């Protein structure tokens, strides 16, 4: 008698797990679409913030050192530095523990924004996931 109850509970659990997995797999395209949208939104928002800050700082840097922050490698270095400093500020405000690996997402984010700077300036140009 108890053997049938245990087998029934195990079979029911496996069936519920399979149904849950099927539901997640069915929602996967919508979840990936949402993730793609949120990623693009974060890059565009960062681009707009960085462009605003660089518009204020670039003339001062150009006058004092002759480096143009809005083009090429200096822009890439500046976006990585700004992204990392904003990430560090947020971590210090949250009193989170710091390690080298925690800065990898900030560095990657700064690199991506710096490399896609010209594409992010025209919002219709870059559509992640579009089939060419």
N, C-alpha and C positions, 0 to 999 in steps of 0.2 A: 504494500500500500504506500509506504513512504517513498519507495523507489520511484513510483509513478509520479508522485508529487514533485520530487526533486527533478526528474527528467522533464516534466511539464514546465517547471519554473525556468530551467536552463533553456529549453526550446523557446519559451516565450521571450526570454532575455535576448537570445540570438536573433529572433525575429524582429524585436524592437530595434536592435542595433542595425539590422539590415534596412529597416524602414527609415531610420534616422540617416543612415549613409546615403540612401536613395534621395532623400529630401535635400541633403546638403549638395549632392551632385547636381540635382535639378536646379538649385539656386546658384550654382557656381558661376554661370555666365553673368548673372545680374550682380553678384558680388565682385567679380573681376571688373565689370564695367564701372561700378561704384569706386573701386580702388583706383582705376585709371583716371577717373574724373577728379578724385580727391588729390591724386599725385599731381596732375596738371594744375589744379587750383593752387596747390602749395607752391609750385614753381612760378606760376604767374604772380601770385601775391608777393613772393620773395623778390622777384624781378622788379616789381613796381616799387617796393620799399627800397631796394638797393639803388634803383635808378634815381629815386628821390634824394637819397643820401649822397650818392655820387655827384648829382647835379650841384649840390651845395659845396662839396669838398673838392671836386675836380679842379675848379679854377684856382683854388688856393695851392693845391699840390703842383699844378702846372706852372704857376708863377714862381713858387719857391724852389722846385727841383727840376722842372722841365719835363716831368713824366705825365703823360696823358692817361688818366685812369679809365677812360671810356673806350679804349681800344686795346686789342691784343692781350699779350701776357700780363701787363699791369692790371688790366681788368680782371683777368682770371685769378691772379694773386689776391686782388682786393676783395673779390667775391668770396673766396675761400677764407680769407682773414675775417671778413665781416660775418660770415655764416658761423665760423668757429667761435668768434667772440660773443655773438648772440646766444649760441648754444651754451657757452660757458657761463654767461650771465644767468640764463634760465636754470642751469644746474646749481649754481651758487644760491640763487633765490629759493630753490626747492631743497637746499641742503643735501643734495645727493652726493654719493661717493664718486670720486673722480678716478678714471683710469684712462689709459691710452686708447683702448678699444671703444670707449664711449664717444670719442671724437670722430670716429670713422664716418658715421652718418652725416655729421656736419660738414666734414671735408668733402664727401661725395656730393652733398647737396650744393655746396659752393661751387664745385667743379662743374656740375651739370648746369647750374644757372649761368655760370661764366661762359661755358661752351655754347649754350643755346641762347645767348643774349640777343643776338640779331633775330632769331626765329621767334622769340617770345615778344619782341617789340611789335610784330604784326600778328595779332591773335588768330587771324584766319589761316595763317600759313602752317602752323604746327598743330596737327591733330593726331594725338597718339592713337594708334590702332587703326588708322585709316588705311584702306587698301589702295595702293597706287595702280 
